[in-house]
Amino acid sequence: MAITIWFAFGFGQIGKDGFLLAIWFNKITEKTIVWSANGDNLVPQGSKVELTACLCK
């Protein structure tokens, strides 16, 4: 059974020095961004994202 991964998540380079945390289409040559976090404020190279889960009720 083949698994198709349509989307990718991570830091995408925008311009020369900025990066954007985004989700983009992964199956096409032109990596079209479909969602991004805080798109007006790019982050520098070496930035990290931390995903946590809150199981609070």
N, C-alpha and C positions, 0 to 999 in steps of 0.2 A: 504494500500500500504506500503510495507516495504522499508525503506531507508537503503542502504548499503554504509557505509563510508569506502572507500578503503585505504585512506591515513590519517596520523596524522601529526601534525606540533607542534614543541615545543623543549624544551631542553631535550636531551637524555644523560644519564650518560655514560661516557666513562672512564673506569678504576675506580680508587678509588676517585679521587678528581676533575676530569675534566668533563665539560659538553659541548655539541655540539648543536648548533641550527640546526635543521634538519627536513626533511620530510621523513617519513618511511612508509612502508606497514603496515597497521593496522589490516589486516584480517588474518595474519599468526602468529604462535607462535613465530618464530624468527623474531624480529623486524628489518627487512632489510632496512637500510638507502638508499634512492634513490637520495637525495640531501642534501648537508650541506653547511653552510656558514663558510668560513675561517677555514677549517678542520685542518690546521697545528697549530692553536692557540686555544686551549680549553679555555673556560671561567670558572670562579669559581662558586661555589654554591651561589645562591642569585642574580645572574646576571639577567638583564631584557632586553627585546627587546621592542622598541617603533615603532609601525607602524603608518605612517602618509600618507596623500594623498595630492598631489599637483595638483590643478586644473588649473595650469598655462598653457597658450597657447603660 
